[in-house]
Amino acid sequence: MSTIPLTVIGAGKLRAELHEMKTVQRPSVIAAIAEARSHGDLSENAEYEAAKERQGFVEGRIAELESKLSNAQIIDPALLDANGACVFGATIDLEDMASATAVTYQIVGDDEADIKEGKISISSPLSRALIGKYPGDIAEVHAPGGVREYEILDVKYI
């Protein structure tokens, strides 16, 4: 498996979710299975089936989180020195050339992406168009609605 880029904040969120899964969700599911078993016949026990299904989900998510964290390449944007270039972890101020509106995005890993928080995935078309560009450059993004142009106003490593 290849390395998974994550910011320090994103890695912390995954670690917190893993901790919650192991210390809260897993014991809760085990207790639910034990409770369902105490009700007798397992062949017609819907509670038992639901608890076993939940256990499968929890164990799968724990394995997924452990795998992602073990293969993570954690990058601290504050320690980057990319001479003003758009790189992973950078926070970029853009101006949409068509509507003249300013937006700010941070380029993050796939698991951290949340457009509402201004975090876009490294694999998104916008990120791919921005990588390697500098303030003053124009990035052309090939979107489903056609080509959109963004002017890079500023690049910060915070």
N, C-alpha and C positions, 0 to 999 in steps of 0.2 A: 504494500500500500504506500502511496506517495505521501509526502508531508502535507499537512493541512495548515494553511496560514491562519493565525488567530491573533487578534490584538490582546494585550494584557487584560483588558476589561472583559473581552469575550471568553478568554480562557477561565477567568474567575467565575463568570456566570455558569459555564459548563461544569466547573468543579463544584459550585454550590448546588447545581441540579443533581449531580452525581451523589453528593453527600446526602441530600434530601431523599433521593431514591433509596439509598442504602440504609439510612437510619430511621426513616419514617414510613415510606411506601412499602418496602420489603417486609418489615415486621407487621405492618397492618394487614398485608395480604396473607401472611402466614397465620395470623390470628383468625382471619376470616375463614380460611380453609379449615382450621381446627374447629371453629364454631360450626361450620357446615357439616363436618364429619360427625359431630356429636348428635346430629339430627337423624342419624340412621342411614337407611338405604341410599347409597351414592348413585345408583343407576337412574333414579328419578329425582335427583336433588338439584334444582336449578341454582340454588345459592352456591353449591359446591362447584358447578360448572362455571358460573360467573367468576368465582374467586380464582379458579384455575386459569381461566382466560386472562384475568387481570395479572396474575402471577407471571404468565408468559410475556405480557406486555412489559411489565416492570423489569424482568430479567433481561429482556431484549434491549430495553433502553439503557440499562446499566452497562451491558456489553458494548453497545454503540458508543456511549459516552467514554468508557474506558479506552476504547480503540481510538477515538478521535483525540483524546488527550495524550495518549502515548505516541501518536503520530503527529502531534501539533508542532508547528514552528511558531513559537510565540514571539511577536514583534512588538516592541514598545515604541509607538510613534514619537514620543518625546526624545528618544535617543537617536532618531534617524538624522542623517546628514546627507540629503539627496540634492543639495545645491538648488533647491526650489523646484525640483521636478515632481510631477504627480507620481507617487508610488503607493504601494500598499500601506495603509494606516494613515495616510495624509488626509487632512481636512481641506477641502477645495471649495472656494467661492467661485460660482459660475454665474454667467448672465446668459439667459436664453435669448438668442439673437432675434427670434421671431416675435416674442412677446415682450422683450426688454425687462423681464423679471429676473431678480437675483435669487439664487438658491445656494445652499451650502450642503455639501455631502462629505461623508467620510468613507473611504474605501476600506471595507472590512471583509472578513471571511464569510463564506456562504452561511454558516450557522448563526452569525451575528447580524446579518442583514435585516434591517427594519426601516422601510422608507419613511414611516411616521417619525422616526427618531433621526432621520437624515443619514442613515447608514446604508450604503449600497454594496452589493456583493462584488467581489473581485472578478467574478465571472459574468457580470452583467454587461450588456452592450455599451452602456455609458462608461463604466470603469475601463473597459478595454480600449475605448476611444481616448480616454484621458491619460492612461499610463504613458509616462515618458514625456509628456507635454509640460510646458512652462507657462507662467503668467504672461498674458498677452497673446498666447496661441489660441487658435480656433480648433475645437474638437468637433468632428462630424460624426454623428451617431446615426447608424442605420436602424431606425425603429420601424415597427410594423406600419405606422402611418406615413412613412417616408423619412427622408434625411432631415435631421434636426442639427442645428449648429449651436454650440455653446462657446462663449469666450471665457477663458480662464482668467479670473480677476486676481486671485491670491491663492497660495498654497501654504498651509501651516502644518506643523508637526506637533500636535498637542495630544 
